[in-house]
């Protein structure tokens, strides 16, 4: 099944490693360091479009590694969508 992250971006639920609230987690210097490294490596996808991102989703990449998706949706909304059985 798939999880809709916003702006026509879908990921497989089985690839999702974690869903994180950007406001809360970005207070930690370790999270900021992780996100900077992911951006430098080119593994960040902006699914928020022109809107301010509220959460980020870490997914397993097809060839190993991870992809970070920025989403304009709240982490609680994404978690609620992920608990469904189909395309949310």
MDAnalysis code that builds the backbone (N, CA, C; Angstrom):
import MDAnalysis as mda
import numpy as np

u = mda.Universe.empty(264, n_residues=88, atom_resindex=np.repeat(np.arange(88), 3), trajectory=True)
u.add_TopologyAttr("name", ["N", "CA", "C"] * 88)
u.add_TopologyAttr("resid", np.arange(1, 89))
u.add_TopologyAttr("resname", ["UNK", "UNK", "UNK", "UNK", "UNK", "UNK", "UNK", "UNK", "UNK", "UNK", "UNK", "UNK", "UNK", "UNK", "UNK", "UNK", "UNK", "UNK", "UNK", "UNK", "UNK", "UNK", "UNK", "UNK", "UNK", "UNK", "UNK", "UNK", "UNK", "UNK", "UNK", "UNK", "UNK", "UNK", "UNK", "UNK", "UNK", "UNK", "UNK", "UNK", "UNK", "UNK", "UNK", "UNK", "UNK", "UNK", "UNK", "UNK", "UNK", "UNK", "UNK", "UNK", "UNK", "UNK", "UNK", "UNK", "UNK", "UNK", "UNK", "UNK", "UNK", "UNK", "UNK", "UNK", "UNK", "UNK", "UNK", "UNK", "UNK", "UNK", "UNK", "UNK", "UNK", "UNK", "UNK", "UNK", "UNK", "UNK", "UNK", "UNK", "UNK", "UNK", "UNK", "UNK", "UNK", "UNK", "UNK", "UNK"])
u.atoms.positions = np.array([
    [0.826, -1.171, 0.000],
    [0.000, 0.000, 0.000],
    [0.881, 1.250, 0.000],
    [0.256, 2.378, -0.241],
    [0.993, 3.628, -0.380],
    [0.538, 4.678, 0.626],
    [1.430, 5.603, 0.900],
    [1.147, 6.724, 1.784],
    [1.319, 8.005, 0.989],
    [0.274, 8.844, 0.963],
    [0.317, 10.112, 0.239],
    [0.928, 11.168, 1.153],
    [2.048, 11.778, 0.716],
    [2.764, 12.764, 1.519],
    [2.396, 14.200, 1.162],
    [1.648, 14.385, 0.082],
    [1.281, 15.720, -0.384],
    [1.886, 15.992, -1.739],
    [1.257, 16.904, -2.481],
    [1.738, 17.317, -3.812],
    [2.068, 16.141, -4.728],
    [1.156, 15.214, -4.820],
    [1.289, 14.062, -5.723],
    [2.496, 13.178, -5.419],
    [2.939, 13.154, -4.187],
    [4.069, 12.307, -3.793],
    [3.549, 11.126, -2.985],
    [3.840, 9.925, -3.470],
    [3.448, 8.696, -2.799],
    [4.685, 7.878, -2.472],
    [4.661, 7.207, -1.321],
    [5.730, 6.268, -0.965],
    [5.071, 4.968, -0.514],
    [5.790, 3.890, -0.682],
    [5.274, 2.612, -0.194],
    [5.360, 2.589, 1.325],
    [4.294, 2.141, 1.955],
    [4.284, 2.069, 3.419],
    [5.404, 1.178, 3.936],
    [5.723, 0.137, 3.205],
    [6.772, -0.785, 3.650],
    [8.155, -0.136, 3.625],
    [8.322, 0.964, 2.897],
    [9.601, 1.666, 2.835],
    [9.764, 2.710, 3.934],
    [8.675, 3.055, 4.622],
    [8.728, 4.105, 5.638],
    [9.490, 3.610, 6.863],
    [10.518, 4.361, 7.224],
    [11.302, 4.067, 8.415],
    [10.779, 4.869, 9.601],
    [10.426, 6.136, 9.354],
    [9.921, 6.972, 10.435],
    [9.265, 8.231, 9.919],
    [8.345, 8.762, 10.729],
    [7.653, 10.017, 10.444],
    [7.945, 10.938, 11.621],
    [8.431, 12.147, 11.324],
    [8.901, 13.034, 12.378],
    [8.315, 14.432, 12.234],
    [7.966, 15.043, 13.363],
    [7.496, 16.423, 13.400],
    [8.715, 17.329, 13.260],
    [8.714, 18.174, 12.275],
    [9.875, 19.012, 11.976],
    [10.136, 20.042, 13.060],
    [9.087, 20.628, 13.645],
    [9.281, 21.642, 14.686],
    [9.945, 21.059, 15.929],
    [9.497, 19.902, 16.343],
    [10.022, 19.286, 17.565],
    [11.429, 18.723, 17.345],
    [11.602, 17.964, 16.281],
    [12.884, 17.285, 16.078],
    [13.998, 18.222, 15.638],
    [13.664, 19.333, 14.991],
    [14.715, 20.234, 14.523],
    [15.350, 21.032, 15.655],
    [14.835, 20.900, 16.870],
    [15.453, 21.535, 18.027],
    [16.756, 20.851, 18.399],
    [16.898, 19.598, 18.019],
    [18.109, 18.838, 18.313],
    [19.177, 19.109, 17.256],
    [20.394, 19.337, 17.714],
    [21.489, 19.577, 16.766],
    [21.789, 18.321, 15.946],
    [21.500, 17.147, 16.499],
    [21.743, 15.897, 15.762],
    [20.786, 15.764, 14.574],
    [19.528, 16.151, 14.775],
    [18.564, 16.096, 13.675],
    [18.930, 17.094, 12.596],
    [19.297, 18.306, 12.995],
    [19.711, 19.313, 12.012],
    [20.926, 18.831, 11.232],
    [21.863, 18.188, 11.915],
    [23.057, 17.647, 11.259],
    [22.665, 16.545, 10.268],
    [21.743, 15.660, 10.665],
    [21.267, 14.586, 9.792],
    [20.604, 15.156, 8.538],
    [19.736, 16.150, 8.718],
    [19.030, 16.735, 7.580],
    [19.993, 17.477, 6.649],
    [20.985, 18.159, 7.196],
    [21.988, 18.838, 6.360],
    [22.780, 17.815, 5.539],
    [23.166, 16.705, 6.183],
    [23.919, 15.659, 5.482],
    [23.071, 15.022, 4.387],
    [21.790, 14.797, 4.660],
    [20.897, 14.215, 3.653],
    [20.724, 15.171, 2.481],
    [20.612, 16.465, 2.769],
    [20.469, 17.446, 1.699],
    [21.745, 17.528, 0.868],
    [22.883, 17.486, 1.528],
    [24.165, 17.533, 0.827],
    [24.350, 16.306, -0.073],
    [23.841, 15.160, 0.392],
    [23.942, 13.917, -0.383],
    [22.909, 13.853, -1.505],
    [21.993, 14.812, -1.536],
    [20.973, 14.821, -2.589],
    [19.842, 13.851, -2.348],
    [19.618, 13.464, -1.097],
    [18.575, 12.480, -0.821],
    [17.348, 13.096, -0.147],
    [17.160, 14.417, -0.299],
    [15.979, 15.086, 0.244],
    [15.040, 15.433, -0.911],
    [13.773, 15.065, -0.752],
    [12.746, 15.354, -1.743],
    [11.728, 16.295, -1.090],
    [11.482, 17.426, -1.714],
    [10.527, 18.387, -1.181],
    [9.136, 18.059, -1.693],
    [8.343, 17.394, -0.851],
    [6.956, 17.080, -1.202],
    [6.015, 18.160, -0.677],
    [6.573, 19.202, -0.057],
    [5.754, 20.289, 0.490],
    [5.451, 21.345, -0.557],
    [6.159, 21.315, -1.670],
    [5.945, 22.313, -2.702],
    [6.337, 23.693, -2.208],
    [5.445, 24.661, -2.378],
    [5.707, 26.037, -1.958],
    [5.347, 26.281, -0.499],
    [4.721, 25.305, 0.139],
    [4.288, 25.466, 1.529],
    [5.422, 25.139, 2.493],
    [5.296, 25.635, 3.706],
    [6.277, 25.383, 4.752],
    [6.161, 23.930, 5.212],
    [7.259, 23.170, 5.195],
    [7.169, 21.774, 5.642],
    [6.908, 21.692, 7.137],
    [6.050, 20.741, 7.515],
    [5.717, 20.531, 8.920],
    [6.280, 19.222, 9.451],
    [6.633, 18.320, 8.542],
    [7.150, 17.026, 8.969],
    [8.118, 16.498, 7.923],
    [8.846, 15.468, 8.314],
    [9.667, 14.773, 7.335],
    [9.535, 13.275, 7.547],
    [9.635, 12.555, 6.438],
    [9.468, 11.104, 6.430],
    [10.753, 10.494, 5.890],
    [11.316, 9.568, 6.647],
    [12.527, 8.868, 6.213],
    [12.100, 7.524, 5.644],
    [12.534, 7.257, 4.412],
    [12.181, 6.012, 3.722],
    [13.438, 5.302, 3.254],
    [13.346, 3.987, 3.174],
    [14.430, 3.200, 2.601],
    [14.490, 3.481, 1.108],
    [15.688, 3.729, 0.612],
    [15.879, 3.991, -0.820],
    [15.997, 2.661, -1.561],
    [15.604, 2.630, -2.842],
    [15.628, 1.382, -3.609],
    [17.003, 0.712, -3.677],
    [18.058, 1.501, -3.768],
    [19.399, 0.919, -3.897],
    [20.195, 1.028, -2.608],
    [19.521, 0.990, -1.479],
    [20.186, 1.153, -0.197],
    [20.202, 2.612, 0.202],
    [20.485, 2.877, 1.440],
    [20.480, 4.237, 1.922],
    [19.074, 4.686, 2.277],
    [18.903, 5.988, 2.375],
    [17.623, 6.544, 2.788],
    [17.278, 7.761, 1.951],
    [15.978, 8.008, 1.844],
    [15.469, 9.215, 1.209],
    [14.626, 9.941, 2.238],
    [14.810, 11.253, 2.338],
    [14.053, 12.075, 3.274],
    [13.055, 12.908, 2.471],
    [11.781, 12.786, 2.822],
    [10.722, 13.544, 2.162],
    [10.226, 14.623, 3.121],
    [10.220, 15.873, 2.678],
    [9.640, 16.969, 3.445],
    [8.175, 17.082, 3.055],
    [7.286, 17.171, 4.044],
    [5.852, 17.206, 3.774],
    [5.200, 18.394, 4.472],
    [4.191, 18.966, 3.836],
    [3.447, 20.059, 4.434],
    [2.384, 19.558, 5.403],
    [2.209, 18.245, 5.483],
    [1.217, 17.649, 6.375],
    [1.826, 17.408, 7.758],
    [0.993, 17.490, 8.786],
    [1.445, 17.212, 10.145],
    [1.833, 15.742, 10.280],
    [2.755, 15.472, 11.170],
    [3.177, 14.092, 11.425],
    [1.996, 13.248, 11.892],
    [1.114, 13.809, 12.722],
    [-0.040, 13.053, 13.207],
    [-0.984, 12.680, 12.060],
    [-1.123, 13.562, 11.079],
    [-1.957, 13.265, 9.906],
    [-1.341, 12.123, 9.107],
    [-0.042, 12.170, 8.905],
    [0.634, 11.102, 8.157],
    [0.546, 9.771, 8.895],
    [0.694, 9.799, 10.210],
    [0.581, 8.555, 10.976],
    [-0.830, 7.984, 10.894],
    [-1.824, 8.852, 10.940],
    [-3.213, 8.398, 10.822],
    [-3.452, 7.791, 9.440],
    [-2.910, 8.436, 8.401],
    [-3.052, 7.901, 7.045],
    [-2.333, 6.559, 6.907],
    [-1.206, 6.418, 7.557],
    [-0.423, 5.181, 7.421],
    [-1.087, 3.995, 8.082],
    [-1.996, 4.253, 9.018],
    [-2.671, 3.141, 9.694],
    [-3.828, 2.591, 8.875],
    [-4.198, 3.274, 7.779],
    [-5.279, 2.795, 6.906],
    [-4.816, 1.623, 6.059],
    [-5.733, 1.022, 5.350],
    [-5.424, -0.167, 4.559],
    [-5.182, 0.102, 3.084],
    [-5.421, 1.311, 2.627],
    [-5.317, 1.554, 1.192],
    [-4.676, 2.896, 0.904],
    [-4.926, 3.368, -0.268],
    [-4.426, 4.667, -0.682],
    [-5.208, 5.738, 0.060],
    [-4.533, 6.482, 0.907],
    [-5.190, 7.466, 1.775],
    [-5.123, 8.841, 1.161],
])
